[in-house]
Amino acid sequence: MSSSVLTNTGAMIALQNLEATNMSLNNVQNQVSTGLAVNSAKDNAATWVVSTTMNTNIASLTQVGQNLGNADSILGTAVSGSSEISSLISQIRTAVTSTQDPSTDVAATQNQVDQLVNQINATVTSSNFNGVNLIDGSNSGGLSFLAATANDYTQTGAASTTISTGAGADLSTSGSSTDATMKALFNLVDSAGSGGGLASITSATLDASLKTIDTAATTVKNAAAQFGAVQSNVDAQQTFVNNLANTLTSGVGNMVDANMTAESAKLSALQVQQQLGTQALTIANQAPQMLLKLMQSA
């Protein structure tokens, strides 16, 4: 190889190698500092597009999971309220049956029943979650809960899915109740009802009276069973959505996360290469000085 003071080929090659090493070192340092092998579209455009789309879907799934958690609370509150009302109606039935015992204090029993009716209404009122109540008649058409969203709404047929509670219930026990069976129960057993209360129930009307109570009890139990079945569905969907979000998160990680063990090893190797490249460039830059020394010797 000829020697020249105008063109230092050795220095040019050393500089190219050092720049390549520095570029690789910067890339590895970025991966180590961010933990990501694909941090932007520049790193890998195709992978970045897929991972960004999946991260958007994961965020939506996470929100759906939170929504389903609230739905579970709404339904659980309705189920708890309905179950409590069923128990109270059972106590009313027992009290009505006791009136056929000649030794029963009907007035005292009537006071007890009135308190049970008040307790039913208090349970109905308090059976709400953040203002949402499924058993006070305020949501007669029921509710729909978001169960899942489509991955891409630009695709034909993309649509979200929902879980419906079915019709809401009105388990309030009063003369203004929108449910005929609960209204009939109030009129039969409450002292303020149109039926005259427990004093009007005789051995001749006992069977019909108990049928009215049992009909109301069936209404309450059906409501509890309906909301309980929907709650079970919501629980299963929430579990699925959360598991799916975790699986997708793991998948995105496999695509974009840096292998920290491998990158740490690369970092050490590249740092050594950088030091050697710097030294090689320094030596190459000294070549013209050697020519000057030769000229001086001549």
SULSUL-V822956 format. One record per helix or strand. SS is the DSSP state (a for helix, b for strand). FROM is the first residue (numbers start at 1). LEN is the number of residues. If there is no record, write none. Layout:
ss:SS from:FROM len:LEN
ss:SS from:FROM len:LEN
//
This chain:
ss:a from:9 len:26
ss:b from:36 len:1
ss:a from:45 len:54
ss:a from:106 len:21
ss:b from:128 len:2
ss:b from:132 len:2
ss:b from:136 len:1
ss:b from:144 len:5
ss:b from:161 len:4
ss:b from:170 len:1
ss:a from:180 len:10
ss:a from:198 len:3
ss:a from:206 len:51
ss:b from:257 len:1
ss:a from:260 len:26
ss:a from:287 len:11
//
